[in-house]
């Protein structure tokens, strides 16, 4: 199976404090990989390195077979056209309506100029996330769950091949969290994406994960399916699922 | 504290500003100029500042006239007041006051807006989507300031003359035609051009400082306020320093 993300010996520190210490990870095409771990373990740093927002201190990080740190700005831009990133707080553009938020990547990343085509693609992706009635709303008028859906829609509108989710269910109630988790799964099936999901939310991990990795002290200490890890002999690993 | 620890942050800050300036200059010429955002920023920076600029300009001319009247009367030089007001407003007071007001209103607003976008990862979201945040956020705002601040200054100068005329009417029955003739006929090319160039530099300083502070703010809600506050203080200092340099250059090459 094709490996779309390949990380070997990744190290990253901030002001002398090591956050990632020898991280190794491979993600295959079409796979949903969930990364679990305590806060401050460097889970978000890992996906920010994948997206080229942060650069590792040491190690190799290849996406679609290309080393991210060696890319020039144009190559990085081309890579990012194939990546989608759902931020923890959705990162919707405050000063734009939902319609304008969706048109932004379509005009600049997909280089679509035709207004009718932009409208068609925006409506299509809003229907996919169940937000078709919110097209004229401002982000401030959306609830937490709607903001997540909207963030997902904005990312999906340019049809990325890899989706990076940073705490997709944080701050949401249980029911909305489940809805978002099912949506992630639906998105993977409909858009045939590969996903890396950072979360603390075990129900979300259960719903979405093909494979789970557990991170501790900057390393991946365990890997497996939800059932395998839940029945692990290690108390620390089992403690995530209690 | 060692010399190294005192100067390192200053040098790092200067280097950061130089890199930011280079990034701004490179992105001006890149394909895909954001005309829509540039127009929106020009509207926000220019049109939405008209009220405060008009009020300030009017009061500036009005007060300057009233304050100079008693002294000018003593010398029998009331007829020189329109010229005195127009030269002092156009050469110095108008550009500096407008720039300082805009530093407070615009630079802080840009600093807070970009700082808030930074905190809420909106700038990262733009970058990771493959869009160019410098081209969209920085180039448009700085260029809008470079164009709108000179226009606002011209507007304030004109309103200041009306303010001066209103104050003159309280004391003397001078016709508008005579007042404006005296005010405008005294002006020379060397009064207007250096002053206009100065406003372009003020516009750049206001936009650049606001964008730099906002773009480089830390990741916390407190940093939004700090970015806004720091933008006002730094832009005001830049304005005063630019003014001093331009006045010195003008005195050396134009008036001497």
Interface residues (C-beta under 8 A of the other chain):
Chain A: X48 X51 X52 X53 X77 X78 X80 X81 X83 X85 X87 X88 X89 X91 X92 X93 X94 X95 X104 X105 X108 X109 X154 X155 X158
Chain B: X32 X113 X116 X117 X120 X121 X122 X124 X125 X126 X127 X128 X129 X130 X131 X132 X136
